[in-house]
Amino acid sequence: MIQKIAIALLASAVTLVPTAVLAKGCIRGALAGGVAGHYVHHHAIAGAMAGCAAGHYYYKHKEKVSAR
């Protein structure tokens, strides 16, 4: 159930944002989330998906603030 929600969030994030912001946030977040997920009961893929979404959100917010 949680994996389906994470996949849906990732898919929506991919379609709604510019690629430069998505790549920067997703790659960095996925690396950190994958490593963290690996050490938490071997959930590297779920951690990478969550990290991608969190990284994307962070950089999207950072871009909005700098645009002001």
Biopython code that builds the backbone (N, CA, C, O; Angstrom):
import numpy as np
from Bio.PDB.StructureBuilder import StructureBuilder

atoms = [
    (1, "MET", "N", (0.822, -1.192, 0.000)),
    (1, "MET", "CA", (0.000, 0.000, 0.000)),
    (1, "MET", "C", (0.866, 1.256, 0.000)),
    (1, "MET", "O", (0.640, 2.167, -0.796)),
    (2, "ILE", "N", (1.854, 1.307, 0.888)),
    (2, "ILE", "CA", (2.724, 2.474, 0.973)),
    (2, "ILE", "C", (3.556, 2.615, -0.296)),
    (2, "ILE", "O", (3.817, 3.730, -0.748)),
    (3, "GLN", "N", (3.966, 1.506, -0.863)),
    (3, "GLN", "CA", (4.765, 1.566, -2.086)),
    (3, "GLN", "C", (3.948, 2.129, -3.245)),
    (3, "GLN", "O", (4.478, 2.870, -4.072)),
    (4, "LYS", "N", (2.670, 1.785, -3.313)),
    (4, "LYS", "CA", (1.818, 2.317, -4.374)),
    (4, "LYS", "C", (1.649, 3.824, -4.235)),
    (4, "LYS", "O", (1.644, 4.547, -5.231)),
    (5, "ILE", "N", (1.510, 4.294, -3.001)),
    (5, "ILE", "CA", (1.386, 5.733, -2.758)),
    (5, "ILE", "C", (2.678, 6.439, -3.144)),
    (5, "ILE", "O", (2.645, 7.498, -3.770)),
    (6, "ALA", "N", (3.813, 5.858, -2.775)),
    (6, "ALA", "CA", (5.104, 6.468, -3.103)),
    (6, "ALA", "C", (5.312, 6.536, -4.618)),
    (6, "ALA", "O", (5.826, 7.530, -5.133)),
    (7, "ILE", "N", (4.920, 5.497, -5.318)),
    (7, "ILE", "CA", (5.058, 5.489, -6.776)),
    (7, "ILE", "C", (4.158, 6.552, -7.399)),
    (7, "ILE", "O", (4.558, 7.233, -8.343)),
    (8, "ALA", "N", (2.951, 6.693, -6.872)),
    (8, "ALA", "CA", (2.034, 7.710, -7.383)),
    (8, "ALA", "C", (2.576, 9.115, -7.130)),
    (8, "ALA", "O", (2.469, 9.983, -7.996)),
    (9, "LEU", "N", (3.159, 9.347, -5.948)),
    (9, "LEU", "CA", (3.752, 10.654, -5.652)),
    (9, "LEU", "C", (4.922, 10.951, -6.578)),
    (9, "LEU", "O", (5.055, 12.068, -7.078)),
    (10, "LEU", "N", (5.755, 9.971, -6.802)),
    (10, "LEU", "CA", (6.900, 10.154, -7.682)),
    (10, "LEU", "C", (6.455, 10.428, -9.111)),
    (10, "LEU", "O", (7.013, 11.298, -9.780)),
    (11, "ALA", "N", (5.469, 9.702, -9.575)),
    (11, "ALA", "CA", (4.976, 9.907, -10.934)),
    (11, "ALA", "C", (4.376, 11.289, -11.096)),
    (11, "ALA", "O", (4.572, 11.927, -12.131)),
    (12, "SER", "N", (3.653, 11.762, -10.103)),
    (12, "SER", "CA", (3.073, 13.096, -10.201)),
    (12, "SER", "C", (4.152, 14.169, -10.130)),
    (12, "SER", "O", (4.045, 15.201, -10.792)),
    (13, "ALA", "N", (5.183, 13.934, -9.337)),
    (13, "ALA", "CA", (6.276, 14.901, -9.250)),
    (13, "ALA", "C", (7.019, 15.001, -10.572)),
    (13, "ALA", "O", (7.448, 16.086, -10.964)),
    (14, "VAL", "N", (7.172, 13.896, -11.249)),
    (14, "VAL", "CA", (7.880, 13.888, -12.525)),
    (14, "VAL", "C", (7.127, 14.699, -13.574)),
    (14, "VAL", "O", (7.746, 15.381, -14.390)),
    (15, "THR", "N", (5.827, 14.632, -13.559)),
    (15, "THR", "CA", (5.046, 15.290, -14.607)),
    (15, "THR", "C", (4.761, 16.762, -14.335)),
    (15, "THR", "O", (4.379, 17.484, -15.257)),
    (16, "LEU", "N", (4.933, 17.228, -13.110)),
    (16, "LEU", "CA", (4.500, 18.580, -12.769)),
    (16, "LEU", "C", (5.609, 19.618, -12.642)),
    (16, "LEU", "O", (5.313, 20.784, -12.381)),
    (17, "VAL", "N", (6.867, 19.243, -12.815)),
    (17, "VAL", "CA", (7.944, 20.192, -12.534)),
    (17, "VAL", "C", (8.929, 20.294, -13.683)),
    (17, "VAL", "O", (9.026, 19.386, -14.509)),
    (18, "PRO", "N", (9.661, 21.402, -13.735)),
    (18, "PRO", "CA", (10.730, 21.522, -14.733)),
    (18, "PRO", "C", (11.831, 20.495, -14.477)),
    (18, "PRO", "O", (12.057, 20.092, -13.336)),
    (19, "THR", "N", (12.494, 20.086, -15.513)),
    (19, "THR", "CA", (13.459, 18.996, -15.381)),
    (19, "THR", "C", (14.702, 19.372, -14.595)),
    (19, "THR", "O", (15.250, 18.516, -13.902)),
    (20, "ALA", "N", (15.174, 20.608, -14.668)),
    (20, "ALA", "CA", (16.391, 20.975, -13.949)),
    (20, "ALA", "C", (16.188, 20.876, -12.439)),
    (20, "ALA", "O", (17.045, 20.351, -11.728)),
    (21, "VAL", "N", (15.081, 21.368, -11.961)),
    (21, "VAL", "CA", (14.808, 21.296, -10.529)),
    (21, "VAL", "C", (14.582, 19.851, -10.114)),
    (21, "VAL", "O", (15.071, 19.416, -9.071)),
    (22, "LEU", "N", (13.854, 19.119, -10.915)),
    (22, "LEU", "CA", (13.559, 17.727, -10.593)),
    (22, "LEU", "C", (14.832, 16.907, -10.515)),
    (22, "LEU", "O", (15.006, 16.125, -9.580)),
    (23, "ALA", "N", (15.712, 17.069, -11.466)),
    (23, "ALA", "CA", (16.928, 16.266, -11.488)),
    (23, "ALA", "C", (17.791, 16.563, -10.273)),
    (23, "ALA", "O", (18.283, 15.637, -9.628)),
    (24, "LYS", "N", (17.984, 17.824, -9.950)),
    (24, "LYS", "CA", (18.841, 18.178, -8.832)),
    (24, "LYS", "C", (18.284, 17.644, -7.518)),
    (24, "LYS", "O", (19.008, 17.013, -6.748)),
    (25, "GLY", "N", (17.034, 17.886, -7.264)),
    (25, "GLY", "CA", (16.443, 17.440, -6.014)),
    (25, "GLY", "C", (16.263, 15.943, -5.950)),
    (25, "GLY", "O", (16.496, 15.329, -4.909)),
    (26, "CYS", "N", (15.854, 15.354, -7.048)),
    (26, "CYS", "CA", (15.568, 13.926, -7.053)),
    (26, "CYS", "C", (16.837, 13.104, -6.906)),
    (26, "CYS", "O", (16.867, 12.135, -6.146)),
    (27, "ILE", "N", (17.865, 13.475, -7.614)),
    (27, "ILE", "CA", (19.094, 12.685, -7.553)),
    (27, "ILE", "C", (19.719, 12.757, -6.170)),
    (27, "ILE", "O", (20.076, 11.729, -5.595)),
    (28, "ARG", "N", (19.851, 13.955, -5.635)),
    (28, "ARG", "CA", (20.449, 14.093, -4.298)),
    (28, "ARG", "C", (19.587, 13.427, -3.226)),
    (28, "ARG", "O", (20.103, 12.735, -2.349)),
    (29, "GLY", "N", (18.286, 13.636, -3.302)),
    (29, "GLY", "CA", (17.386, 13.043, -2.316)),
    (29, "GLY", "C", (17.337, 11.533, -2.420)),
    (29, "GLY", "O", (17.281, 10.841, -1.403)),
    (30, "ALA", "N", (17.358, 11.013, -3.641)),
    (30, "ALA", "CA", (17.317, 9.565, -3.826)),
    (30, "ALA", "C", (18.579, 8.903, -3.279)),
    (30, "ALA", "O", (18.509, 7.821, -2.697)),
    (31, "LEU", "N", (19.718, 9.539, -3.461)),
    (31, "LEU", "CA", (20.952, 8.977, -2.905)),
    (31, "LEU", "C", (20.894, 8.921, -1.383)),
    (31, "LEU", "O", (21.194, 7.891, -0.780)),
    (32, "ALA", "N", (20.508, 10.025, -0.773)),
    (32, "ALA", "CA", (20.432, 10.059, 0.688)),
    (32, "ALA", "C", (19.349, 9.118, 1.213)),
    (32, "ALA", "O", (19.571, 8.390, 2.180)),
    (33, "GLY", "N", (18.192, 9.133, 0.580)),
    (33, "GLY", "CA", (17.094, 8.271, 1.012)),
    (33, "GLY", "C", (17.394, 6.803, 0.803)),
    (33, "GLY", "O", (17.008, 5.972, 1.625)),
    (34, "GLY", "N", (18.075, 6.466, -0.281)),
    (34, "GLY", "CA", (18.439, 5.076, -0.538)),
    (34, "GLY", "C", (19.399, 4.534, 0.495)),
    (34, "GLY", "O", (19.256, 3.398, 0.947)),
    (35, "VAL", "N", (20.377, 5.336, 0.872)),
    (35, "VAL", "CA", (21.333, 4.911, 1.905)),
    (35, "VAL", "C", (20.625, 4.772, 3.252)),
    (35, "VAL", "O", (20.817, 3.788, 3.965)),
    (36, "ALA", "N", (19.809, 5.764, 3.589)),
    (36, "ALA", "CA", (19.084, 5.701, 4.863)),
    (36, "ALA", "C", (18.121, 4.514, 4.881)),
    (36, "ALA", "O", (18.026, 3.804, 5.882)),
    (37, "GLY", "N", (17.414, 4.300, 3.783)),
    (37, "GLY", "CA", (16.478, 3.182, 3.708)),
    (37, "GLY", "C", (17.163, 1.831, 3.788)),
    (37, "GLY", "O", (16.596, 0.877, 4.319)),
    (38, "HIS", "N", (18.368, 1.743, 3.268)),
    (38, "HIS", "CA", (19.122, 0.488, 3.329)),
    (38, "HIS", "C", (19.402, 0.091, 4.775)),
    (38, "HIS", "O", (19.332, -1.086, 5.128)),
    (39, "TYR", "N", (19.716, 1.074, 5.600)),
    (39, "TYR", "CA", (20.027, 0.777, 6.998)),
    (39, "TYR", "C", (18.785, 0.620, 7.858)),
    (39, "TYR", "O", (18.884, 0.169, 8.999)),
    (40, "VAL", "N", (17.621, 0.980, 7.342)),
    (40, "VAL", "CA", (16.379, 0.821, 8.095)),
    (40, "VAL", "C", (15.631, -0.367, 7.502)),
    (40, "VAL", "O", (14.734, -0.192, 6.677)),
    (41, "HIS", "N", (15.992, -1.545, 7.912)),
    (41, "HIS", "CA", (15.336, -2.797, 7.514)),
    (41, "HIS", "C", (15.340, -3.030, 6.008)),
    (41, "HIS", "O", (14.384, -3.588, 5.469)),
    (42, "HIS", "N", (16.390, -2.616, 5.329)),
    (42, "HIS", "CA", (16.606, -2.903, 3.907)),
    (42, "HIS", "C", (15.472, -2.387, 3.009)),
    (42, "HIS", "O", (14.964, -3.119, 2.160)),
    (43, "HIS", "N", (15.087, -1.143, 3.202)),
    (43, "HIS", "CA", (14.070, -0.498, 2.373)),
    (43, "HIS", "C", (14.712, 0.588, 1.511)),
    (43, "HIS", "O", (14.277, 1.740, 1.537)),
    (44, "ALA", "N", (15.731, 0.229, 0.758)),
    (44, "ALA", "CA", (16.483, 1.203, -0.026)),
    (44, "ALA", "C", (15.632, 1.830, -1.127)),
    (44, "ALA", "O", (15.729, 3.033, -1.370)),
    (45, "ILE", "N", (14.814, 1.045, -1.783)),
    (45, "ILE", "CA", (14.007, 1.575, -2.888)),
    (45, "ILE", "C", (12.951, 2.539, -2.367)),
    (45, "ILE", "O", (12.750, 3.610, -2.941)),
    (46, "ALA", "N", (12.281, 2.170, -1.295)),
    (46, "ALA", "CA", (11.283, 3.067, -0.709)),
    (46, "ALA", "C", (11.950, 4.338, -0.193)),
    (46, "ALA", "O", (11.394, 5.428, -0.324)),
    (47, "GLY", "N", (13.130, 4.206, 0.388)),
    (47, "GLY", "CA", (13.874, 5.372, 0.859)),
    (47, "GLY", "C", (14.289, 6.273, -0.280)),
    (47, "GLY", "O", (14.240, 7.498, -0.163)),
    (48, "ALA", "N", (14.698, 5.669, -1.387)),
    (48, "ALA", "CA", (15.098, 6.461, -2.554)),
    (48, "ALA", "C", (13.910, 7.216, -3.129)),
    (48, "ALA", "O", (14.052, 8.373, -3.527)),
    (49, "MET", "N", (12.752, 6.591, -3.182)),
    (49, "MET", "CA", (11.559, 7.275, -3.700)),
    (49, "MET", "C", (11.153, 8.427, -2.786)),
    (49, "MET", "O", (10.828, 9.518, -3.255)),
    (50, "ALA", "N", (11.174, 8.175, -1.481)),
    (50, "ALA", "CA", (10.817, 9.237, -0.541)),
    (50, "ALA", "C", (11.849, 10.361, -0.576)),
    (50, "ALA", "O", (11.491, 11.537, -0.510)),
    (51, "GLY", "N", (13.120, 10.005, -0.680)),
    (51, "GLY", "CA", (14.171, 11.014, -0.760)),
    (51, "GLY", "C", (14.062, 11.846, -2.018)),
    (51, "GLY", "O", (14.318, 13.050, -1.994)),
    (52, "CYS", "N", (13.687, 11.220, -3.108)),
    (52, "CYS", "CA", (13.496, 11.939, -4.365)),
    (52, "CYS", "C", (12.380, 12.966, -4.214)),
    (52, "CYS", "O", (12.528, 14.114, -4.633)),
    (53, "ALA", "N", (11.282, 12.561, -3.625)),
    (53, "ALA", "CA", (10.153, 13.478, -3.435)),
    (53, "ALA", "C", (10.531, 14.616, -2.486)),
    (53, "ALA", "O", (10.189, 15.772, -2.733)),
    (54, "ALA", "N", (11.239, 14.288, -1.400)),
    (54, "ALA", "CA", (11.639, 15.323, -0.445)),
    (54, "ALA", "C", (12.651, 16.283, -1.052)),
    (54, "ALA", "O", (12.553, 17.495, -0.862)),
    (55, "GLY", "N", (13.620, 15.747, -1.779)),
    (55, "GLY", "CA", (14.611, 16.601, -2.426)),
    (55, "GLY", "C", (13.981, 17.504, -3.465)),
    (55, "GLY", "O", (14.339, 18.676, -3.584)),
    (56, "HIS", "N", (13.052, 16.961, -4.207)),
    (56, "HIS", "CA", (12.342, 17.761, -5.203)),
    (56, "HIS", "C", (11.581, 18.898, -4.537)),
    (56, "HIS", "O", (11.636, 20.039, -4.998)),
    (57, "TYR", "N", (10.881, 18.597, -3.471)),
    (57, "TYR", "CA", (10.123, 19.617, -2.751)),
    (57, "TYR", "C", (11.050, 20.709, -2.235)),
    (57, "TYR", "O", (10.733, 21.893, -2.346)),
    (58, "TYR", "N", (12.199, 20.319, -1.669)),
    (58, "TYR", "CA", (13.147, 21.278, -1.113)),
    (58, "TYR", "C", (13.646, 22.250, -2.184)),
    (58, "TYR", "O", (13.630, 23.463, -1.976)),
    (59, "TYR", "N", (14.087, 21.724, -3.324)),
    (59, "TYR", "CA", (14.625, 22.584, -4.361)),
    (59, "TYR", "C", (13.547, 23.414, -5.052)),
    (59, "TYR", "O", (13.819, 24.526, -5.504)),
    (60, "LYS", "N", (12.336, 22.887, -5.136)),
    (60, "LYS", "CA", (11.235, 23.662, -5.707)),
    (60, "LYS", "C", (10.922, 24.851, -4.800)),
    (60, "LYS", "O", (10.705, 25.966, -5.275)),
    (61, "HIS", "N", (10.901, 24.601, -3.498)),
    (61, "HIS", "CA", (10.639, 25.667, -2.537)),
    (61, "HIS", "C", (11.781, 26.689, -2.565)),
    (61, "HIS", "O", (11.537, 27.895, -2.530)),
    (62, "LYS", "N", (13.010, 26.213, -2.626)),
    (62, "LYS", "CA", (14.166, 27.091, -2.669)),
    (62, "LYS", "C", (14.143, 27.984, -3.914)),
    (62, "LYS", "O", (14.512, 29.156, -3.849)),
    (63, "GLU", "N", (13.714, 27.429, -5.035)),
    (63, "GLU", "CA", (13.625, 28.220, -6.264)),
    (63, "GLU", "C", (12.543, 29.291, -6.163)),
    (63, "GLU", "O", (12.732, 30.410, -6.641)),
    (64, "LYS", "N", (11.411, 28.958, -5.546)),
    (64, "LYS", "CA", (10.344, 29.958, -5.359)),
    (64, "LYS", "C", (10.809, 31.112, -4.469)),
    (64, "LYS", "O", (10.521, 32.274, -4.753)),
    (65, "VAL", "N", (11.519, 30.791, -3.406)),
    (65, "VAL", "CA", (11.987, 31.821, -2.482)),
    (65, "VAL", "C", (13.011, 32.725, -3.160)),
    (65, "VAL", "O", (12.990, 33.940, -2.960)),
    (66, "SER", "N", (13.888, 32.156, -3.943)),
    (66, "SER", "CA", (14.909, 32.980, -4.614)),
    (66, "SER", "C", (14.310, 33.830, -5.740)),
    (66, "SER", "O", (14.898, 34.841, -6.125)),
    (67, "ALA", "N", (13.169, 33.439, -6.261)),
    (67, "ALA", "CA", (12.516, 34.198, -7.322)),
    (67, "ALA", "C", (11.851, 35.477, -6.787)),
    (67, "ALA", "O", (11.582, 36.405, -7.549)),
    (68, "ARG", "N", (11.599, 35.515, -5.516)),
    (68, "ARG", "CA", (10.946, 36.686, -4.913)),
    (68, "ARG", "C", (11.865, 37.870, -4.834)),
    (68, "ARG", "O", (11.466, 38.931, -4.353)),
]
sb = StructureBuilder()
sb.init_structure("model")
sb.init_model(0)
sb.init_chain("A")
sb.init_seg("    ")
for serial, (resi, resn, name, xyz) in enumerate(atoms, 1):
    if name == "N":
        sb.init_residue(resn, " ", resi, " ")
    sb.init_atom(name, np.array(xyz, "f"), 0.0, 1.0, " ", f" {name:<3s}", serial, name[0])
structure = sb.get_structure()
